[in-house]
């Protein structure tokens, strides 16, 4: 073999080795990072594939290493995942793995919940608990059955209404009299039967529609459809005051973080966060320091509808609290919210409003939670934000 031929063969072999190395390294996302393995078992993985994303608290923290089929019928499918070593402090023995989907038709990934403080740490190779994946097909099938039942009930209502219209039309046209209607047992029996049928079909329609609404509400909150509703910032005001308090204490906070609404949110009337990273300093302080409790205080500017701005500030406080709880490890019962509505004063953006995270020392008495609003009433008592204004402007 000539020297040129040997050189060419050497170059070809070298390029082949380099190409193989690129493919091998490209398939190993955590090749140069310290990881450990956990396992979870499922009856059905619902299409989850090897290499899929693994998220801890909504943050990408690993990949699915492999999916092993059972050795015999009746056993479960085993999912083996590689997790970054940094998650070892928050993933505990009581953590739960679940298969989720990004949006309605997005990719599937494995989600792992935070463990409980005080629980034992997981070890390399441990198997944690799991939840069965949600089957969208079954939910849609049930919704279809309910729709068919509602349609049939509506048809019965229409038929019964036609019968009733026929009877009343004869009365209006002068055929017979009220006395004949009362004394003629046959006419009375037919009308009574029609009214009974109408009442029964109306009840059937009401039950079917109620079942349909309940199942559609379940579909709406399903993780598969969550992306559609999150575009609106928040769905309704029913849960805005779940962690809300009626006012602030007279004690001064030991630490405060202040933001403008324009800095954090993507619209004047929106509760959808656009710059979550600005909240990280406050979240890290809560996770790294001892404190009594903290309050997310949100105020609106002086423009716009008063009642809508009150609901908006409660919604903004709620989404900020959810972001901090989901991304930083601390006792979420220590984080409260307070929507102030419209507030005039210093440090308020005239158009959008402002946000404060106030941290109070241990031993500070927590004001009572704001009572849930009655149906048809306003979301909050307008007098309470005014009482809390002076306390919310105190500096540590």
C-alpha positions in Angstrom: 0.0 0.0 0.0 1.4 3.4 -1.0 2.0 6.2 1.5 -0.9 8.3 0.1 -3.3 5.3 0.5 -2.2 4.8 4.1 -2.6 8.5 4.8 -6.1 8.5 3.3 -7.2 5.4 5.3 -5.9 7.0 8.5 -7.9 10.2 7.8 -11.1 8.2 7.0 -10.8 6.1 10.2 -10.1 9.2 12.3 -13.2 11.0 10.9 -15.3 7.9 11.6 -14.1 7.8 15.2 -14.8 11.5 15.7 -18.3 11.2 14.2 -19.1 8.2 16.5 -17.8 10.2 19.5 -20.1 13.2 18.6 -23.2 11.0 18.4 -22.3 9.2 21.7 -21.6 12.5 23.6 -24.7 14.1 22.1 -26.9 11.4 23.5 -25.5 11.9 27.0 -26.9 15.1 28.4 -25.4 14.7 31.8 -22.2 13.0 30.7 -19.9 15.5 32.5 -22.2 16.3 35.5 -22.6 14.4 38.7 -25.9 12.4 38.7 -27.7 9.7 40.6 -30.5 7.3 39.5 -34.0 6.8 40.8 -36.8 4.5 39.6 -40.6 4.7 39.4 -43.0 2.0 38.4 -46.2 2.5 36.3 -49.0 0.3 35.0 -48.8 2.3 31.7 -46.3 5.0 30.8 -48.7 6.5 28.2 -46.1 7.0 25.4 -43.2 8.4 27.6 -39.9 7.8 25.8 -36.3 7.4 26.8 -34.4 10.7 26.9 -37.6 12.6 28.0 -37.2 15.5 30.3 -37.4 15.0 34.1 -38.6 18.1 36.1 -38.4 18.7 39.8 -40.7 21.5 41.0 -41.1 22.5 37.3 -37.3 22.9 36.7 -35.4 20.7 34.3 -33.3 18.5 36.5 -32.6 15.2 34.6 -33.6 12.8 31.8 -35.2 9.4 31.5 -32.4 7.0 31.2 -34.4 3.9 30.2 -37.8 2.3 30.3 -37.9 -1.4 31.2 -40.8 -3.6 30.3 -42.0 -6.1 33.0 -40.7 -9.6 32.9 -44.1 -11.2 33.3 -47.8 -10.1 33.0 -49.1 -8.3 36.1 -45.8 -6.5 36.8 -45.3 -2.8 36.2 -43.2 -0.9 33.7 -40.0 0.5 35.4 -38.8 4.0 34.4 -35.1 4.7 35.3 -34.1 8.4 35.5 -30.9 10.2 35.9 -31.2 13.2 38.2 -28.7 16.0 38.8 -27.0 15.8 42.2 -28.3 19.2 43.2 -31.8 17.7 43.6 -30.7 15.3 46.3 -31.7 17.7 49.1 -35.3 18.2 47.9 -36.2 14.8 46.6 -37.1 12.6 49.5 -38.6 9.1 50.1 -42.1 10.5 50.0 -41.6 12.3 46.7 -44.0 11.2 43.9 -43.3 10.8 40.2 -46.0 11.5 37.6 -46.2 11.5 33.8 -47.3 14.9 32.5 -47.8 16.5 29.1 -46.7 20.0 27.9 -50.0 21.6 26.8 -52.7 19.7 24.8 -50.4 18.0 22.2 -47.0 18.7 23.7 -44.2 16.3 24.6 -44.5 14.1 27.7 -42.1 14.5 30.6 -41.7 13.0 34.1 -42.5 15.4 37.1 -41.2 14.7 40.6 -42.7 16.5 43.6 -40.7 18.0 46.5 -40.3 15.8 49.5 -41.3 16.6 53.0 -38.8 18.1 55.4 -37.7 15.5 57.9 -38.2 12.5 55.5 -35.3 10.3 54.7 -33.1 11.1 51.7 -33.3 8.9 48.6 -30.3 6.8 47.7 -28.9 5.9 44.3 -31.2 3.2 42.7 -34.1 3.8 45.1 -37.7 3.4 43.8 -40.1 6.3 44.6 -43.9 6.4 44.5 -45.8 7.1 41.3 -49.2 8.3 40.1 -50.9 6.8 37.0 -50.9 9.1 33.9 -54.1 10.9 33.0 -55.7 9.4 29.9 -57.2 12.2 27.8 -59.1 9.7 25.6 -61.1 8.5 28.6 -62.0 12.0 29.7 -63.2 13.0 26.3 -65.2 9.8 25.9 -67.0 10.5 29.2 -67.7 14.0 28.1 -69.2 12.7 24.8 -71.5 10.3 26.7 -72.7 13.3 28.9 -73.3 15.4 25.8 -75.4 12.6 24.2 -77.5 12.4 27.4 -78.0 16.2 27.5 -79.1 16.2 23.9 -81.7 13.5 24.5 -83.0 15.3 27.5 -83.4 18.5 25.5 -85.3 16.6 22.8 -87.7 15.3 25.5 -88.2 18.8 26.8 -89.0 20.1 23.3 -91.5 17.3 22.8 -93.2 17.9 26.2 -93.3 21.7 25.5 -95.0 20.9 22.2 -97.6 18.9 23.9 -98.2 21.6 26.4 -98.4 24.2 23.7 -101.0 22.1 21.9 -103.2 22.0 25.0 -102.9 25.7 25.8 -103.6 26.5 22.2 -106.9 24.7 22.3 -107.9 26.6 25.5 -107.0 29.9 23.9 -108.9 29.1 20.8 -112.1 28.6 22.8 -112.3 24.8 22.6 -113.8 23.8 25.9 -113.9 25.8 29.1 -112.0 26.0 32.4 -114.8 24.1 34.0 -114.6 21.3 31.3 -110.9 21.2 31.9 -111.4 20.7 35.6 -114.3 18.2 35.4 -113.3 16.2 32.4 -111.1 13.5 34.0 -109.6 12.6 30.7 -108.4 16.1 29.8 -107.2 16.6 33.4 -105.3 13.3 33.3 -103.6 14.1 30.0 -102.6 17.6 31.2 -101.3 16.2 34.5 -99.3 13.6 32.6 -97.8 16.2 30.3 -96.8 18.4 33.2 -95.3 15.4 35.0 -93.4 14.5 31.9 -92.1 18.0 31.5 -91.0 18.2 35.1 -89.2 14.9 34.9 -87.4 15.8 31.6 -86.4 19.2 33.0 -84.8 17.5 36.0 -83.1 15.0 33.7 -81.7 17.9 31.6 -80.6 19.7 34.7 -78.7 16.7 36.0 -77.1 16.0 32.7 -76.0 19.6 32.2 -74.6 19.7 35.8 -72.6 16.5 35.2 -71.3 18.0 31.9 -70.2 21.2 33.6 -68.4 19.2 36.4 -66.6 17.1 33.9 -65.7 20.0 31.7 -64.3 21.8 34.8 -62.2 18.8 35.5 -61.0 18.9 31.9 -60.2 22.6 32.2 -58.0 21.9 35.3 -56.4 18.9 33.6 -52.6 19.5 33.1 -53.1 18.7 29.4 -55.2 21.9 28.9 -53.4 24.1 31.5 -51.4 26.0 28.9 -54.6 27.4 27.3 -55.9 28.9 30.5 -52.6 30.2 31.7 -52.5 32.6 28.8 -55.1 34.6 30.7 -53.1 34.9 33.8 -55.7 33.4 36.1 -59.1 31.6 35.6 -61.5 33.1 38.1 -61.6 34.7 41.5 -62.8 31.7 43.5 -59.4 30.8 44.9 -57.7 34.2 45.1 -58.2 34.6 48.8 -57.2 31.1 49.8 -54.0 32.4 51.5 -55.1 36.1 51.9 -55.0 37.9 55.2 -57.2 40.8 56.2 -54.3 43.3 56.9 -50.7 43.7 58.0 -49.5 43.8 61.7 -48.1 46.9 63.3 -44.6 45.3 63.6 -42.0 46.5 61.1 -40.7 43.9 58.6 -37.1 42.7 58.9 -36.7 42.7 55.1 -38.7 44.0 52.1 -38.5 43.6 48.4 -40.2 46.2 46.1 -41.2 46.0 42.5 -43.3 47.8 40.0 -46.2 45.9 38.3 -44.8 47.0 34.9 -41.5 45.2 35.8 -43.2 41.9 36.6 -46.4 41.6 34.5 -47.0 41.7 30.7 -50.1 44.1 30.7 -51.9 46.8 32.7 -54.8 44.4 33.3 -52.9 41.1 33.3 -51.8 38.8 36.1 -49.4 36.8 33.9 -45.8 37.1 35.0 -43.2 38.1 32.3 -40.1 38.6 34.5 -40.1 35.9 37.1 -36.4 36.0 37.7 -36.8 39.4 39.4 -38.5 37.6 42.2 -35.6 35.2 42.8 -33.8 37.4 45.3 -36.9 37.4 47.5 -37.4 33.6 47.0 -33.7 32.9 47.9 -34.0 35.0 51.1 -37.1 33.1 52.2 -35.4 29.7 51.5 -32.2 30.6 53.3 -33.3 32.6 56.4 -35.5 31.9 59.4 -38.6 34.2 59.6 -42.1 34.3 61.1 -44.1 34.8 58.0 -44.0 36.9 54.8 -46.7 38.7 52.9 -47.0 39.5 49.1 -48.7 43.0 49.1 -50.0 44.1 45.7 -51.4 47.6 44.9 -53.0 48.9 41.7 -52.7 52.4 40.3 -55.5 55.0 40.5 -56.8 54.4 37.0 -59.4 51.8 35.9 -62.4 50.1 37.5 -62.1 49.8 41.4 -63.6 46.4 41.7 -61.7 44.9 38.8 -58.4 46.4 40.2 -59.2 44.8 43.6 -59.5 41.3 41.9 -56.5 42.0 39.8 -54.3 42.8 42.8 -55.4 39.6 44.5 -54.7 37.6 41.4 -51.2 39.1 41.0 -50.4 38.3 44.7 -51.6 34.7 44.1 -49.4 34.1 41.0 -46.4 35.6 42.7 -46.9 33.4 45.8 -47.3 30.3 43.5 -44.0 31.1 41.7 -42.1 31.5 45.0 -43.6 28.3 46.5 -42.9 26.2 43.4 -39.3 27.3 42.9 -37.9 27.8 46.4 -37.9 25.4 49.3 -39.6 26.9 52.4 -42.8 26.3 54.4 -45.5 27.7 52.1 -47.9 28.2 55.1 -45.6 31.1 56.1 -46.3 33.0 52.9 -49.5 35.1 52.8 -51.1 37.4 50.2 -52.8 40.8 50.4 -54.5 42.5 47.5 -54.9 46.2 48.2 -56.8 47.3 45.1 -56.3 51.0 44.3 -53.9 52.8 46.6 -52.6 56.3 46.3 -49.2 57.1 47.7 -45.5 57.1 47.2 -43.6 54.5 45.2 -46.7 53.5 43.2 -46.6 53.3 39.4 -49.5 55.6 38.3 -50.7 53.2 35.6 -49.9 49.7 36.8 -49.3 49.6 40.6 -46.6 48.1 42.7 -45.6 44.9 44.6 -43.9 44.4 48.0 -42.7 41.2 49.6 -42.6 42.0 53.3 -40.8 39.5 55.7 -41.7 39.6 59.4 -39.6 38.2 62.2 -40.4 35.1 64.2 -43.1 35.6 66.9 -45.1 38.1 64.9 -48.8 37.3 65.2 -50.3 36.5 61.8 -53.6 38.4 61.2 -56.6 36.1 60.4 -57.2 34.9 56.9 -59.5 37.0 54.8 -62.9 35.2 54.7 -64.0 33.7 51.4 -66.5 36.0 49.6 -70.2 34.9 49.4 -71.7 34.2 46.0 -72.6 37.4 44.3 -70.7 39.6 46.7 -67.6 41.6 46.1 -64.3 39.7 46.4 -63.0 41.5 49.5 -64.0 44.1 52.0 -63.0 47.5 50.7 -62.3 48.8 54.2 -59.5 46.3 55.0 -57.0 47.4 52.4 -57.3 51.0 53.7 -56.6 49.8 57.2 -53.4 48.0 56.0 -52.0 50.9 54.0 -50.0 52.5 56.8 -48.4 49.2 57.8 -47.5 48.3 54.2 -45.4 51.4 53.8 -43.2 50.8 56.8 -39.5 50.1 56.1 -37.3 47.7 58.1 
